[in-house]
Amino acid sequence: MHSKRMTRPSGRSEQLLFLTDEQLRQGIELMFFAYRGFTADPDRILENYAYGRAHHRAIHFINRTPGLTVNDLLDILGVTKQSLNRVLRQLVEDGLVESRVGLQDRRQRNLYLTESGAALERELSDAQRKRMRKAYSNAGPEAVHGFRTVLEQMIDPALREKLLNEKDRG
């Protein structure tokens, strides 16, 4: 990794990175392999239910925001209504998600995990937390902060701003 120090007008120095194409390729490959590892444990659990990653993502975000509307979940996941409806139908039929009529707007459907859905979510997230905790612990606090910054910077700017604003409020 090549770097160069530059002095800002404020007097603070900032380190600029100049990465080669090969270093970027290696980073891309590491992301592929890290994602494979990150999803491997939940994938094994999901196989028992004949579910895929779309089911996992839906369960995760419904757990994070009980009462989430179908439209909000569509926005979060960035999928088509048709694909989300297929996933939600299966989760509702299997007794993992409950869809309730909205209190303010009866056209809305609010989503909640059932007790079984919450148990599956815990099993899935426990596996990922265990892997992430070990990686963070091995990497150290500076690396954790840097990794989070890199991930935030990879999110599309409009979505990043929305997510970071929500995080600040929550």
KOLSE-463050 format. One record per residue: residue in three letters; x, y, z of N, C-alpha, C in turn; residue number from 1. Coordinates in pm, whole numbers, plus 50000, padded with zeros to 5 digits. Each point is the difference from the previous one (the first is absolute). Last residue first. Example, Ala and Ser with C-alpha at 12.3 -4.5 7.8 and 13.67 -1.06 7.14 Angstrom:
<nodes>
resn;n_east;n_north;n_up;ca_east;ca_north;ca_up;c_east;c_north;c_up;resi
SER;51285;49775;50708;50082;50119;50006;49923;50109;50073;2
ALA;50029;49428;49993;49911;50119;50000;50090;50120;50000;1
</nodes>
This chain:
<nodes>
resn;n_east;n_north;n_up;ca_east;ca_north;ca_up;c_east;c_north;c_up;resi
GLY;46891;50698;51654;49965;49881;50079;50087;49967;50110;170
ARG;50051;50367;49677;49876;50021;50073;49972;49885;50096;169
ASP;50375;49981;49712;50020;50112;50093;49875;50023;50085;168
LYS;49980;49682;49654;50087;49950;50107;50020;50109;50105;167
GLU;49770;50112;49607;49916;49915;50086;50080;49950;50118;166
ASN;50232;50242;49677;49908;50090;50070;49911;49920;50095;165
LEU;50284;49760;49717;50078;50065;50105;49914;50098;50079;164
LEU;49805;49782;49627;50034;49904;50105;50073;50066;50116;163
LYS;49902;50262;49615;49877;49961;50068;50030;49907;50118;162
GLU;50357;50120;49719;49955;50117;50077;49875;49966;50080;161
ARG;50158;49672;49706;50093;50018;50111;49954;50116;50089;160
LEU;49774;49924;49595;49962;49902;50101;50089;50015;50123;159
ALA;50102;50268;49633;49867;50038;50051;49956;49905;50111;158
PRO;50427;49908;49778;49995;50123;50082;49862;50035;50057;157
ASP;50158;49490;49911;49963;50111;49911;49973;50125;50084;156
ILE;50334;49650;50205;49856;50013;49982;49972;50117;49906;155
MET;50440;49897;50158;49960;49919;49885;49850;50007;49973;154
GLN;50216;50212;50377;50034;50071;49877;49961;49921;49875;153
GLU;49942;49809;50434;49911;50115;49985;50025;50072;49868;152
LEU;50291;49648;50113;49866;49950;49966;49903;50116;49979;151
VAL;50432;50110;50149;50004;49949;49862;49861;49952;49959;150
THR;50052;50127;50445;50008;50117;49913;49999;49957;49854;149
ARG;50024;49663;50324;49867;50062;50000;49996;50121;49907;148
PHE;50414;49797;50068;49912;49912;49922;49860;50059;49991;147
GLY;50316;50216;50277;50032;50016;49858;49908;49918;49911;146
HIS;49962;49946;50467;49957;50134;49962;50023;50023;49850;145
VAL;50165;49603;50176;49854;49997;50004;49945;50136;49955;144
ALA;50464;49959;50056;49954;49933;49878;49848;49996;49993;143
GLU;50198;50168;50390;50028;50091;49889;49949;49941;49868;142
PRO;49966;49733;50400;49908;50114;49992;50024;50095;49884;141
GLY;50134;49467;49964;50028;50111;50090;49914;50122;49972;140
ALA;50044;49514;49815;50049;50116;49924;50036;50119;50089;139
ASN;49811;49588;50173;50131;49972;49942;50059;50121;49930;138
SER;49562;50032;50174;50094;49981;50110;50142;49976;49948;137
TYR;49647;50026;49690;50026;50131;50060;50105;49988;50110;136
ALA;49849;49599;49807;50077;50078;49902;50037;50136;50059;135
LYS;49719;49729;50258;50134;49940;49991;50088;50081;49905;134
ARG;49548;50124;50033;50069;50029;50126;50143;49947;49995;133
MET;49715;49893;49642;50041;50139;49996;50078;50038;50126;132
ARG;49813;49566;49970;50105;50016;49899;50054;50143;50001;131
LYS;49636;49914;50282;50115;49922;50045;50117;50018;49904;130
ARG;49584;50184;49884;50067;50078;50105;50125;49928;50048;129
GLN;49724;49775;49693;50074;50109;49937;50072;50086;50102;128
ALA;49728;49648;50157;50107;49943;49918;50084;50111;49937;127
ASP;49615;50124;50237;50103;49951;50093;50119;49944;49922;126
SER;49614;50132;49763;50086;50113;50036;50108;49957;50101;125
LEU;49682;49673;49857;50073;50052;49885;50098;50110;50041;124
GLU;49710;49825;50330;50094;49896;49956;50087;50049;49885;123
ARG;49652;50280;50149;50108;49991;50100;50105;49897;49959;122
GLU;49611;50035;49736;50084;50119;49984;50118;49997;50097;121
LEU;49673;49666;50041;50083;49979;49881;50093;50119;49979;120
ALA;49690;50040;50345;50097;49894;50034;50093;49973;49881;119
ALA;49641;50297;49940;50102;50062;50084;50108;49898;50038;118
GLY;49625;49846;49764;50081;50085;49914;50114;50065;50077;117
SER;49679;49750;50236;50085;49911;49918;50092;50080;49910;116
GLU;49684;50238;50251;50098;49940;50092;50096;49908;49923;115
THR;49804;50358;49689;49934;49920;50102;50108;49947;50094;114
LEU;50037;50463;49711;50042;49862;50013;49915;49932;50106;113
TYR;49832;50415;49685;50056;49965;50130;50047;49855;49994;112
LEU;49795;50448;49670;50061;49868;50012;50064;49981;50137;111
ASN;49582;50301;49731;50113;50008;50090;50049;49859;50031;110
ARG;49703;50260;49595;50021;49874;50071;50127;50017;50083;109
GLN;49609;50362;49766;50137;49956;50031;49998;49865;50069;108
ARG;49604;50242;49896;50056;49941;49877;50141;49946;50023;107
ARG;49746;50240;50334;49958;49860;49990;50049;49933;49871;106
ASP;50191;50404;50317;49959;49983;49860;49971;49852;49978;105
GLN;50098;50136;50439;49970;50131;49942;49945;49987;49858;104
LEU;50122;49602;50223;49906;50069;50088;49959;50135;49943;103
GLY;50149;49548;49710;50051;50121;50065;49894;50069;50083;102
VAL;50018;49464;49906;49947;50120;49937;50049;50121;50079;101
ARG;50292;49547;49997;49882;50061;50062;49959;50125;49923;100
SER;50314;49517;49971;49968;50123;49928;49870;50055;50057;99
GLU;50421;49646;50164;49859;50035;50008;49981;50134;49929;98
VAL;50381;49565;49997;49970;50144;49990;49849;50017;50006;97
LEU;50176;49569;50038;50116;50073;50051;49977;50151;50002;96
GLY;49721;49598;49833;49981;50045;50137;50118;50074;50061;95
ASP;49899;49813;49540;50079;49913;50088;49995;50046;50146;94
GLU;49786;50254;49657;49941;49865;49997;50071;49906;50096;93
VAL;50183;50430;49943;49871;50010;50069;49936;49861;50007;92
LEU;50397;50038;49755;50029;50021;50143;49871;50009;50082;91
GLN;49963;49966;49526;50057;49877;50056;50025;50015;50151;90
ARG;49859;50380;49764;49891;49900;50000;50049;49871;50067;89
LEU;50318;50340;49924;49912;50027;50114;49886;49899;50009;88
VAL;50293;49972;49627;50072;49971;50124;49908;50019;50121;87
ARG;49828;50120;49581;50023;49855;50002;50067;49960;50132;86
ASN;49943;50459;49914;49872;49935;50032;50015;49849;50008;85
LEU;50371;50258;49858;49976;50013;50144;49870;49931;50039;84
SER;50107;50016;49543;50092;49910;50070;49980;50009;50152;83
GLN;49736;50288;49730;49970;49860;49970;50091;49906;50078;82
LYS;50076;50465;50006;49885;49966;50083;49966;49852;49984;81
THR;50506;50144;49916;49869;50023;49939;49890;49956;50096;80
VAL;50464;50180;50202;49957;49890;49915;49864;50034;49940;79
GLY;50298;50225;50352;50024;50036;49860;49965;49888;49904;78
LEU;49989;50060;50511;50059;49887;49928;50032;50032;49854;77
ILE;49792;50331;50284;50123;49954;50065;50070;49893;49915;76
ASP;49573;50158;49860;50104;50103;49986;50133;49953;50057;75
LEU;49626;49720;50061;50036;50007;49858;50113;50100;49977;74
LEU;49811;49983;50424;50088;49885;49978;50043;49993;49854;73
ASP;49687;50325;50116;50130;50034;50059;50099;49885;49979;72
ASN;49557;49925;49864;50066;50100;49913;50136;50041;50054;71
VAL;49729;49712;50259;50049;49929;49882;50073;50098;49908;70
THR;49996;50131;50512;49902;49979;49894;50064;49925;49884;69
LEU;50119;49973;50544;50046;50051;49870;49893;49975;49895;68
GLY;50011;49856;50468;49895;50086;49949;50037;50066;49868;67
PRO;50401;49857;50304;49868;49937;50006;49892;50099;49956;66
THR;50524;49982;49913;49895;50102;50008;49863;49933;50002;65
ARG;50398;49737;50007;50060;50129;50038;49895;50107;50021;64
ASN;49874;49567;49836;50042;49994;50141;50052;50135;50048;63
ILE;49898;49954;49551;49874;50000;50075;50032;49994;50150;62
PHE;50361;49963;49706;49950;50137;50009;49864;50010;50069;61
HIS;50207;49566;49942;50091;50091;50071;49937;50138;50018;60
ILE;49775;49677;49736;49990;49970;50143;50086;50098;50081;59
ALA;50035;50026;49533;49867;50045;50044;49985;49979;50150;58
ARG;50392;49836;49799;50000;50146;50004;49865;50054;50050;57
HIS;50038;49535;49936;50084;50044;50111;49997;50153;50012;56
HIS;49790;49801;49633;49922;49974;50122;50077;50053;50121;55
ALA;50220;50012;49593;49893;50100;50000;49912;49984;50124;54
ARG;50343;49683;49909;50048;50125;50061;49895;50110;50002;53
GLY;49806;49508;49977;50122;50058;49946;50034;50130;50071;52
TYR;49707;49504;50111;50002;50144;49984;50134;50043;49942;51
ALA;49818;49557;50168;49988;50025;49856;49985;50150;49973;50
TYR;50098;49785;50426;49866;50057;49979;49968;50017;49851;49
ASN;50424;49843;50162;49905;49917;50075;49855;50044;49977;48
GLU;50370;50252;49825;49974;49879;49921;49896;49912;50068;47
LEU;50182;50388;50218;49886;50026;49911;49963;49879;49915;46
ILE;50390;49991;50276;49880;50000;50084;49876;50014;49911;45
ARG;50416;50035;49792;49981;49862;50048;49873;49988;50083;44
ASP;50129;50431;49856;49953;49919;49887;49974;49856;50042;43
PRO;50197;50307;50312;49855;50014;49984;49946;49915;49884;42
ASP;50469;49991;50053;49933;49944;50118;49848;50016;49990;41
ALA;50271;50193;49654;50006;49853;50003;49922;49941;50117;40
THR;50091;50480;49881;49868;49942;49970;49997;49848;50014;39
PHE;50402;50255;50076;49898;50067;50080;49862;49936;49980;38
GLY;50372;49862;49731;50011;49954;50138;49889;50055;50088;37
ARG;50018;50150;49560;49972;49856;49998;50008;49945;50142;36
TYR;50128;50441;49938;49855;49987;49990;49960;49854;50002;35
ALA;50457;50095;49986;49946;50037;50130;49848;49985;49999;34
PHE;50225;49933;49595;50024;49889;50092;49946;50030;50140;33
PHE;49967;50341;49669;49925;49882;49957;50015;49886;50101;32
MET;50261;50384;50072;49859;50026;50029;49913;49881;49960;31
LEU;50455;49987;49887;49982;49979;50144;49855;50025;50041;30
GLU;50120;50095;49556;49996;49856;50024;49981;49969;50149;29
ILE;50058;50448;49879;49873;49951;49946;49986;49851;50028;28
GLY;50409;50198;50108;49894;50044;50092;49864;49951;49956;27
GLN;50365;49926;49714;50012;49916;50118;49892;50035;50103;26
ARG;50033;50271;49621;49950;49866;49962;50004;49907;50121;25
LEU;50196;50422;50053;49853;50011;49996;49938;49866;49964;24
GLN;50465;50028;49987;49956;50010;50139;49847;50011;50007;23
GLU;50194;50006;49573;50016;49868;50061;49955;50001;50145;22
ASP;50014;50406;49759;49889;49917;49954;50007;49860;50063;21
THR;50227;50381;50285;50017;49945;49865;49876;49921;49962;20
LEU;50017;50428;50349;49997;49855;49989;50018;49957;49855;19
PHE;50072;50426;50353;50010;49977;49858;50013;49849;49983;18
LEU;49834;50375;50410;50036;49867;49953;50006;49997;49848;17
LEU;50069;50391;50416;49931;49964;49877;50049;49863;49954;16
GLN;49978;50291;50487;50072;49903;49921;49915;49961;49880;15
GLU;50048;50461;50312;49908;49898;49954;50079;49904;49913;14
SER;50077;50416;50406;50045;49926;49882;49902;49888;49971;13
ARG;49930;50509;50228;50003;49856;50024;50051;49930;49875;12
GLY;49925;50471;50011;50125;49964;50065;50010;49851;50029;11
SER;49652;50258;49757;49982;50009;50145;50128;49965;50076;10
PRO;49967;49964;49521;50005;50140;50041;49987;50016;50152;9
ARG;50204;49538;49843;49875;50072;49974;50018;50145;50041;8
THR;50376;49624;49837;49957;50090;50107;49876;50074;49956;7
MET;50204;49493;49871;49967;50132;49945;49953;50086;50116;6
ARG;50270;49493;49875;49941;50093;50096;49980;50135;49933;5
LYS;50001;49480;49794;50071;50127;49999;49931;50091;50101;4
SER;50039;49435;49820;49932;50113;50064;50090;50121;49999;3
HIS;49906;49447;49805;50079;50123;49990;49923;50112;50067;2
MET;50022;49437;50032;49915;50116;50000;50090;50123;50000;1
</nodes>
